[in-house]
Amino acid sequence: MDNKQFFLQIHPHDNVLVALQDLPPGTEITFGDKQLRIISGVKAKHKFTMEALAAGADVRMYGVLVGKTNEALQQGETITTQNIHHAAATFTLGERKLAWRKPDVSAFDGQTFMGYHRSNGTVGTANYWLVIPLVFCENRNVLVMKRALEDRLGYGKRSRDYGPEVDQLIQLYRSGATVEGILNADIAASDAKGARPRLFEHVDGVKFLNHEMGCGGTRIDSDALCGLLAGYITHPNVAGATILSLGCQHAQASILRQEIAKRDPQFDKPLHIFEQQLLGTESNLIQQALKHTFAGLIQINQLRREPAPLSKLCIGLECGGSDGFSGISANPALGYVSDMVVALGGSVILSEFPELCGVEQELSDRCVDEPTALYFMELMKTYNAKAEADGSGFYANPSPGNIRDGLITDAIKSAGAAKKGGTSPITAVVDYPGVANKPGLNLLCTPGNDVESTTAEVAAGANVVLFTTGLGTPTGNPIAPVVKLATNTKLYERMPDIIDINCGTIIEGEETIGQVAHRILRYVIDVASGLEQPKAVQLGQDDFIPWRRGVSL
């Protein structure tokens, strides 16, 4: 058997191997001077022991502690949620470990992307107008504006209209078809509905956000919401905004303005705030908001893309629907991209703190100074303690889909997820909903929920998001392009409508991590220039979920 194609040891100190293909019971393999026999079969992406382990023994992957055995395990036995449990090493304030090997970025020297230059020095990869409710009471009015504006301005997405299929089902029902007959019916697919041409050629869209916050919760949550919304309004991909406020809610317009000033003291974008309780009727509110929004679109349509250095990129690093290949294909490829962006003077954001459990020591040691390291450690401990107080903990982060695909403890998932951050020093640690666009690698405290985390990364300044997935997810964002990267070729081929880049070639030995990383960065430059539209943008996948500062893993 060609062992290279069938299994992998990720780190020399690991005592488990990763199956790259299904290994039937009785399969015999050679690893170094060891002869292993697979006991009960190992599915691709799952892990099996290199040696016999006693009950209570350490299980190590990525060179770190990821679990402990519940019982004695034989050599060649698959690790499962039944025979091991989550465990992670403790962490303390250590020495600074800031040395790193910068990747060769000569292929990108002098390259630029075509972006929208803002007065505060940031550069957008798109040019959007926002319509935002300050409180959930205004969600309906935001949707009224969306129905009035979106299609007429040419921002409706080309989409399938499934109405004709429903008409066929109605006809079958009226003709007396049985339930079985309806389920077995071959209903013809309808053509996609085309969108109108854009009225404003240089405006990428009007984005209408909805949320369930702003009042009725804690003041901490409403203040955080104002900070998050301020992050979107001041974002380089946004040129102006219309805000709908009821008037009496916790999330006041005055708080929003304060949060905007924190992020951009010289803020000069068009901003129009309308308060329904002052304006009276719905028609008065909507008409005023429509007129000012339309006038704002005329203004921002005067803006043009201009060359910008790659140092103006701020890349958000995300994962969702992770699998057992995430930590050995797509995530390390993103880590390589992260190091390249940092070497080019740009910014990257690594978030999802529950998915950093078990690698705290490495990350805190990479912080540029002790105060930054201490702040990271404090955020991790406080977050996990709150989760445990509410009857959970970071150990509960892996989803059923993660577990089925080989990520059976939080530490296994975390050690692979952290690979997205590369190896460069950590220049800043930021709490939600702050700005994290300092040149270098930024850590942003968010939950592991990928939509909440993506929402926060964009508010923190990410003007492109790179999102790895092993199981498939359509997640996007209203204002920042989200690029989807498959960890395995089967997913890339099964869900081509939502996946942009295949990293499964790493697993198959067709490309190196560095080669895939170069391919990713070239695509990012095209996306940032408006030359390529990721699938999430094409589909209008505008996911937006603010984080309530309770526990979300």
Steps between C-alpha positions, in 0.01 A plus 500: 500500500620855421476644852533860379157485339319340791598673825688796642683591817445875544775568758801287604378494862152369413394154612203472264489494120238646263339271243503667156282223357272236651713228660310168529542271804818298481684749280871475569720808464857592575596822672870545561608195696143421608271240349135589560184300445169686485270347762144588400529724195567872481299738284683769303569810716489302826797418722651178630764415758864447406564301815310340786380759753411440864182639655552868584784539249558820304380519140710741294438662161665803339763453770258597781275324750155447345346238728541218749395140465199369691626144475801306379533513121677259271742601230307573179173579680275788388456779753136595565289708735449182702864406557659846545388830652604861448811618681728796440825616654500782753659828397700769676682818408808377316790650315448697179549279193489755220743351251332371185602406150341744260378335181637602162263768367715614210228384258276773646754780539358826364159346427190706570126451511237742374311630801296790636720738698330654808599823669621320815765309304321166470419345163181318414467198276142605422275807512173446689220703655350362823144514634500395865241483782620614843241272658306193389178707497625656175568171320173518307570853379847398383337217301246747354794709374668188364192403297474854366866546405687177436358375171426846360861610548632181343627330818264204494696179458463270202316215666287197437126562524350181643144627451446298180594181685239583766243565222568149370445353848173692533384365165586144605307543827195639324507213254477254789863385532587308815774599744714223354430623150601854590822382666592295193399766247765636265443876518681708240758751620439865421757738355686744719349847518728771369566823689454850361812693403645722773389860508815600691792332324758572771289395799529129572172483685261625763511260795208470739591354840257350750563384856310412819673739739501865611261479794360258757841349576788625708654843451829321435341328201338816361825696540690217328243508219567871449873423486444222248280719278756781526760252374286438193427868437869596524611191305708572188254304283217737604460851356186613685207385710133553584401420860143432614435559870175460690609750767439346842737200478820435696716526186476876462622697200724702732681181608542399137655838419742465793606156377552635148720780637711244692574317178531800269534839675491684165204298366371670184283243322134589432297373798123549534317403820118498509296458820151363446353638823598852390397470136163345575347296220668211325461673163681810629784288641541287186472791257763702686729197522455416131577853382815535710618151408452570129684831531782322684529244222543781249788631716687174545458404135762768430767287672739285294737211562866597512823300551583410860794306647434150636581640846145643493351151508344391828417131479250332731576132568198275555391137496165328523376148440855385574613143439797278578694643204453867597814508712722338237387661174294822485590641843879467457461648151325800659781514754747531214282773343486676839879503525527634144252781568686592820833494314346738246399742778133406514270391784336169585238420763474163680191465720271227644659480847329172600692348207835611643465277806813290540733731305487792746864457601631520146285802416573690821873440450469654152343823632732796442515596868392373842194730539363369169564140607336557839194656337461200268529259794246703701245498216538125451464421870206736553312371197548133592407565865176668390424205274562253784286707739216465250542122490729471200862577410734514205501119499139517367596692184523219239170450315353157415625550143852580626500185713374277218789624288774438753513813722401321818638739764515877513879488524526296177274750327681798652852384415397469136299823498792702639706406193311772311703760692836394362820554699555877518508696829164614641492878484164562673231329708157662473171435678163504319384725334828687459716585200777247421671633188849564636770385255589140585301222664207617718306277741132596535285354779186353342297182541563192289167550323628575151232756403534694826877488463499606134262783588746617768812465283350724235403760763862480619623602154533188282449607138523139372416182695658161425275220626601132507244221513516122486127425511370800303330821610350789299602766754564850365497861618311809382800726435819289489559231235523156663716252309416133568783245501430125500728278707434202272433445132178303554338804662629731226341277236178441697421865583645710216226760544643619834871405489761722332835324550601137545775423755444125474792486257725518808350176638542332161862609469437701182602836651699619799358728767712784361373450145138507615570809711637686198190401304278630782679835527479557125125438520470737799668777297247450220211501750631814669519668158143409409616267221366185668182448701507215755198268497364647826486843332340358186233330712433810712590301813481797740527331841509743792467388865618727784640317803315527829772498763353195666643163409516403136754233413 
